Amino acid sequence: MVEAKGKTYYEKINDIIELDYYLECKIVLFQCGWINVNSRGLKKDRRELTLAKFSHKIHKGGALKDDLYILSSQAQQVFYVGDENDKCWEHLIRVKPRDTYLLGSVDVDEEL
């Protein structure tokens, strides 16, 4: 998922692209299929849980304004769990990742 312009957009990753600029830096892009949050792509169930229907897309990527890519740093992790009552819908489960730590590299040949 990604948050932009005060709205939350949900998607599934279709492709991952890594751009390598001659070892200067690497940029990772996610190509996504965005759910149309303005129409019938999202709903709440009786327990106020959010459900998504991935057959309702915002765009197909044919127009220049259709942006299918986001930077990996813009993405937030969401799990999708299928709804047992209606197979077309999937529950959105937001997760908060645990802290990550940069531990540095370990030389395998180094003796302890």
N, C-alpha and C positions, 0 to 999 in steps of 0.2 A: 504494500500500500504506500501511497505517497500523499502528503498534504500540500495543497496549493490553493491560493486565493480563497482561503477560508473554508474549503471543502476537502473532504477525504475521498480519494479515488482508490479503487481496488482493482487488482489485476492478477493475472497469472503470467509468469515469465515464459515467453516463447523461445527466446534465444539469449545467450550471453556473449557479448563481444568484448574482447580485450584489445585495446590499442596500445602498442608498444612503440614509444618514440625513441628508438635507438638507445635504450637503457637510461635515458634521461628521466623518464617517468612512464608509468602505465596508467591507463584509464579504462575502467570497466563500465560497460553500458549494458543495461537490461532492456530487451525488446519485449514489450508487454501488450496484452490485449485488454484494454480498459473497459470496465463495466460502466454502463450509462447510469450514473447516480441521479440523474434528473428525471428519469421515467420509471419504467417497470423493472429496472435491474437490481434494486434493493428493496427490502421490506423488513418489518419487525414482526416477530411472532408473538404469541400471547404472553411469553415470559420476557418480552422486550429484548430478545436476542436478535442480532442483525443477520439476515440471510441475503445471499447474492445469487443472481441467475446469470451465468456467463454467456448465455446466448444473446443477451442484450448488450451490445457493444456501443461505445460512444461513436466510433468511426471505424472505417475499414483500412485507413492508411493511404487512400488514393489521392487525397488532396494535400497540398503543401502544408496547410495549417495542422494537419493530423500528425501529432508528435507521438510516435510509438516508443520512443527511447527515454530512459532516465539514467542518471548517474547512479552507480551502486550506492554511493554515499547518501542519496536522497531516499532510498527505499527503507521501509520499516517492515519487519517480518510479521506475517499473518498466516495462520493455518486455516485451511478450509476443510470442513467436515461435512460429508453428505447428510442430508436430511432424510430420515427413514420414512417420514410420511409423504414427502413429495420429492421424488428423485431428481427433479430439475433444479432444485435449490440446494445451496451449501451454506452452512453456518460459518460466520467469520469469527475466528478466535484470535484476538490480539494478544501478543506476548511481549514481555519486556525482557530483552536479553540481559544476561548477567554481565557483570563487569569483565572486560577482557584486559589482559596484561601482556605487554611486550617483554618477553623473557630473554630476548637476545638469541644469538645463535650458539650452538654447542659444537665444538670441534670433536668429531668422533675419534680422531687419532690421539687426542689429548688424554694423558693418563691422570687418574685421580689420586 
